Amino acid sequence: FEYGAGWGTLHWARRCAQITSVESSAPWLERLRPLLPGNATVLGPLQGLAYADAARPGGPWDMVIVDGDERAL
């Protein structure tokens, strides 16, 4: 699971069976979605606690990467 979808999402998609990310920026998601391979899922745009809690329903995760908004939550 990755907080903050982007170039890292594409990196991990080439190296993992499945990557799920969450993103807060709608404009960034519009730019990113056409680049995503089939094994990458991006949730969002989400803000605040919805963003912070996005990993809860899908776990357990092998790895969680925190590289996005709401790091303080």
Summary of the structure (lengths in Angstrom):
residues: 73
radius of gyration: 11.2
end to end distance: 16.4
largest distance: 30.8
contacts: 207
relative contact order: 0.31
helix: 30%
strand: 16%
